[in-house]
Amino acid sequence: MRFLDIQKMALHALGKNKIQTALTMLGIVIGVSAVIAMVSLGQGAQKLVQDQVAGMGTNVLQVQGGGGWNAGGGGARQGGDQQSLTEGDVEAIRTEVPTVKLVTPIAQAQGQFIFGNQNWQARVEGSNQSYLEIRGLKIDQGDFFTDADVRTASRVVVIGKTVADNLFQGSDPVGQTIRIRNLPYRVIGVLTAKGQSATGQDQDDVAIMPYTTVQKKMLSSPVPRINRITISAINSQATGPAKDQITNLLRERHAIRQGQPEDFRVNNLTEVAEAAEQTTVIMTLLLGSIAAVSLLVGGIGIMNIMLVSVTERTREIGIRMAIGSRGSYIRMQFLAESVILCMLGGLIGVIVGIGLSLAIARVMGWPSFVSPQAATIAFLFSAATGIFFGYYPAHKAASLDPIEALRYE
Amino acid sequence: MVEAHERARSAATPVILLKDVHKIYRTSEVEVHALQGVSLEVKQGEFVAVMGPSGSGKSTMMNIIGCLDRLSSGTYILDKIDVSTMSKNELADTRNTKIGFVFQAFNLIPRTTAIANVELPMIYAGVPPPERRARAEQALEALGLANKAGSFPNQLSGGQQQRVALARAIASNPAIILADEPTGALDTKTADEIMRIFSQLNADRGITIVLVTHEADIALHAKRLVRFRDGLIQEDRAIVPQDDVLSLLHPLEV
């Protein structure tokens, strides 16, 4: 018997019972599309975290002012509220920790930005000239501020894309003067757009100034405020040692005795990111396995229908055997039916799954991500399901006794 | 045509040769001795009617001749090949190439066109599509069904369905046609029509036919009568022109 004839025969048999075929296939379609959608979702989240890590800059550490989450007694306090970091700390980290490459103090503020009759509320980050390099940011138009701007606390500002769009409505912001808290500031540059963060925050809704400007012109507090210190280590291996060295240095500088809680907190952002990535990997596996269960259920559905079909077609099998079909031909035909059913279901499932992934990504506002591996694996798995769950019914059909089968009513 | 000539020349050699065939069915407790030493020789081109009451062993013998069942002891030689010791696959291949089946219930594959039904045995034999299509068309045409090739079994009358089944049986040029009450589900007129086709195939093509029937008027179309009783052949004789329905029905009183 020719291979092509087996396929044709199987297709013909499937075509005879279109509704039954479609419903059986539906189980596989749902299974495969669920696997693809779930894994794509998980991998999308993973990619998002990776993007975010890249967005934070490479090998970045952060020192938060104030007690850590587990700082004794009064429970957790929000880092940064307490004034504990000084410019001296920044200088000490820069000069005394060998694994540190760049350091910038960060002074945060909020401000109402006014240009002409437009106004816009934005987050202001005060930093030094190293900020761009540490965070891995780029300038789209104009320039970033310099060391001289920091020293003189000049009223210059570099704005994010969202701020630029809202205040300037398409006209060139560079060189324009905007007002914040009744003081004029000159826009010297616009940052390259970064889009949304994983939490849905607009990363372009920001303005950057020299930290001295934020401290003296915007906040004008008596003590120069430093919310946090952002540091980049010389390489990825150095982030761990850098964290320990900075912790020791600051404990010493802040005169914290052994066993006493720290009034600052050093975060290795790479570590945090890795942990987050690990979480998404586990989530992907979990979602994928749950979806795989539905594929399994679909497979059991196939087996069920194929068994019913073998019983229904007992007489037909008897006829086929009487006119000269070997048992193996009957087995191949039934196996081909279930494999075709599964592969067709798998194919539709891949299409539906990709559509679903794109739709979910769109609704969640995530970068759309379709996992080609998940699609390939789910498709192959569906074919394997066809063989696995189709084998027993096919074998049952092949082992029928032709005389008994011919007599079957 | 070449094949018909060949068969005509070898008319003397038996196409079916059963020697002391026993068949014993064993269920958990009971042992049924369905065939108790049957010997039968059917020559090329014969037309044999097999009669006998239910349970007389005629169906068991037909299953063995049809390679659907294996004998318990004895020898069965089909077209010069000993099939007594064949494997399941060899039996399937033998059914495919040597035997054409015609059943009482027609047994066409449902929801499958007439021509596809006729082609089916040739598909299992691995005949390439153009050749098997041509042969199926020829077979249908020979049975006057050229215009029904694309019809489904449920669109055909009983007589037409049985003719499709006959076309399926002859399309692969079998050595014998085995017919199990082929007219049992048909009205008298159609039954007569089908029997004339059998006679024609036997006369024109020299195809050997073994036909099981309960009805004497059907058996009258054959040239030889084999009667079964209690697992043995009770009567084996030629059907002569003088025979009528009564002489076949009451053999003991003749």
Chai-1 contact restraints between the chains, C-beta under 6 A:
chainA,res_idxA,chainB,res_idxB,connection_type,confidence,min_distance_angstrom,max_distance_angstrom,comment,restraint_id
A,M1,B,Y124,contact,1.0,0.0,6.0,A-B,restraint_1
A,M1,B,G126,contact,1.0,0.0,6.0,A-B,restraint_2
A,R2,B,G126,contact,1.0,0.0,6.0,A-B,restraint_3
A,D5,B,I123,contact,1.0,0.0,6.0,A-B,restraint_4
A,K16,B,R111,contact,1.0,0.0,6.0,A-B,restraint_5
A,E316,B,I109,contact,1.0,0.0,6.0,A-B,restraint_6
A,I319,B,N107,contact,1.0,0.0,6.0,A-B,restraint_7
A,A322,B,F101,contact,1.0,0.0,6.0,A-B,restraint_8
A,I323,B,P121,contact,1.0,0.0,6.0,A-B,restraint_9
A,G324,B,A92,contact,1.0,0.0,6.0,A-B,restraint_10
A,G324,B,R95,contact,1.0,0.0,6.0,A-B,restraint_11
A,G324,B,N96,contact,1.0,0.0,6.0,A-B,restraint_12
A,G324,B,P121,contact,1.0,0.0,6.0,A-B,restraint_13
A,G324,B,Y124,contact,1.0,0.0,6.0,A-B,restraint_14
A,S325,B,Y124,contact,1.0,0.0,6.0,A-B,restraint_15
A,R326,B,N89,contact,1.0,0.0,6.0,A-B,restraint_16
A,R326,B,A92,contact,1.0,0.0,6.0,A-B,restraint_17
A,P402,B,L68,contact,1.0,0.0,6.0,A-B,restraint_18
A,I403,B,N63,contact,1.0,0.0,6.0,A-B,restraint_19
A,I403,B,L68,contact,1.0,0.0,6.0,A-B,restraint_20
A,I403,B,D69,contact,1.0,0.0,6.0,A-B,restraint_21
